[in-house]
Each structure stands twice: as C-alpha cells, then as structure tokens.
Amino acid sequence: MVYALMVLYIIATVNFMIFQVFSPLDPINTLWDPRLPVEYKEVLRHQFGFDQPILTRYAKYVVNLFTFNFGYSFVTRKPVIQEIAVRLPNTLLLLGSALVLSVLAGILLGVLAASRRGTKVDVLVIGSGLFAWAAPIFFIQLFLVLFLAYYNRLFPVGKMTQVPPPTDFLAFVADVLYHLALPVTSLVLAQFGFWALYTRNMMLEALTQDYTVTARAKGLKERSVLFGYAFRTILPPVTTMLLLAIPSLITGSIITEYVFSWPGMGKWLLDSMRTYDFPAVQALFFFYAILTIGANFASDLLYGWLDPRIRVGVRR
C-alpha cells in the first residue's frame, strides 16, 4: 500500500511538471478573450493562482489532487469533479459491458480450443484470436461503422440515446443498449483473442498435470475435468490478468468513445487536450493512474487469496 501511494505521488508530481513547468503554452491564453483589456489577463492569472510561486502552486496542487479537488474546467467553468461524475457512469457502462463479454467469450473459446487441441476448432480459435488481437482497435471500429452504421444503417453512431431521449424507462434502457451495441461489439472483437489464447495455453498445461489425468482415470465427465479441475487451477493467473487488463481496456475506450462519440471520460480527455483544458487533463491522467495502480494492487491481494500457496508477508 505504501509503495502504491509513493508511485501515485510520483505520477502526480510528473503530471504537475508536464503541464505547469515544462509546457510551452500559457493556460491563461486559453481563457483570455482578445477583445477584453489586457489587464483582464492578470485578473485571470490571479484567480487561477498562476501568479504564485511554483512551490506554493505545487503544494496546493498535491493537496487538492489527493483530496479530489481538481479545480474548475477552463472550458465549461464547472468543477472538474462534477464533470467526471457526469461522464464516469457512461464510461463504466461501456467498459463493464465490454470487459464481461470479452472475458466470457475468450475464456469459453479458450477452454473449447484446449479441449479440441489440433482440430479445426482449435485452429479457428487461434487464427481468429490472433487476427483480432493484432488488428488495431480503430481499424475494427471504423470497419464496423462503415458497414453496419453507414452503408446498412443497422446501428446508430453518436451519443447514448436518440434526441430527444425516450420518456418511458424501458424504452430509454432499450435505446441506450441499442446505441451501446456497436462500441461494445468492437471492444469484444478486439479483446476476446487475448483471453482465448491465454486461457488455451494455461489449460493445455493444466490438462497434462497429474490431477487431471487422475480425474479422467476415475471416469469423471470431460466437463467436470475441464471446469472442476483444470480451470480451477488457472483461476489465480486469469484473475490477475483480468485486473491488469483494466488499464489497457480504459486506453482502448478512449479511442472507442471518440470514434462512436460516446459521452464518456475518454472522449472528454481528447476534447480537453484539443482545447488545452489543463485542469481536466491533469485530473483525468491522475484518475487513470489511480485505476492502474489500484488494479495492480487488487491483483496482488486476490492472487494470494485464490492461491493458498501464496501468502504475502508470511515467513516459514
């Protein structure tokens, strides 16, 4: 836990140095209207604290950052934490749906390929998994947009709902799912290959162990051997990879939200970088760092809980 906080502090410091020390851009220029008097620029500089010494600004920045007081957006003039609260549920809906579906599809296909090693099913899973994993995610997304949204008009692109949104609750949920289908499908197609290949390789090793051979010798059904013995032993590394995949999925969601105009944190990050909205960009970078470090920390804890052979801090 101490190391995680130290890493987070270093990231926060680097974040400050990039935007407020080494940046060639003056943030005040993004706020100042040239039609206003020049004196107004100094008012803005004092209002946002840019007239204070660098160490004072750094101390306030660190305290505010770790208390989730990210300041005000240069563009919307609203608190950044309020903007994050509006967009975070949209991103979690997209990421959560894509993660669950890609993991389920990949694990099931990986187990199937391992149980059919050397057959056409195994070759098909490996081939499709390698292609999906190697293909750039934006290529898959643009391909889906072109053929399923532009040419055939089967799915909408842009926003979360139609404008105006349905007033009935069930109709609203159905409309959100309809708009969610295409971006989630693109993320599943891009991610399932990794899970299929990883699960297959782990299962092939587990199926050669003595306990699985003994289970088969006892006459157990193949499904019981696959899921009751082999798959149980690979749960710790699969769980670790599941948590470690969250940061990469978040990175992929930034492109996904921009391609499909999904109103989440990823699209807001790119929009904020384009408009030089420094408080928003700094807050989002810090938020992504928390998710990455938290996922690594949670994977260490869960690994020790799932595998009794591993106990952190226990001496023999």
Secondary structure, DSSP 8 states (H G I E B T S, - for coil): -HHHHHHHHHHHHHHHHHHHTS-SS-HHHHH--TTS-THHHHHHHHHTTTTS-HHHHHHHHHHHHHTT---B-TTT-SBHHHHHHHHHHHHHHHHHHHHHHHHHHHHHHHHHHHHTTTSHHHHHHHHHHHHHHHS-HHHHHHHHIIIIIIIS--S--SSSS-SS--SSHHHHHHHHHHHHHHHHHHHHHHHHHHHHHHHHHHHHHHTTSHHHHHHHHTT--HHIIIIIIIHHHTHHHHHHHHHHHHHHHHHHHHHHHHHTT--SHHHHHHHHHHTT-HHHHHHHHHHHHHHHHHHHHHHHHHHHHH-TT--TT---
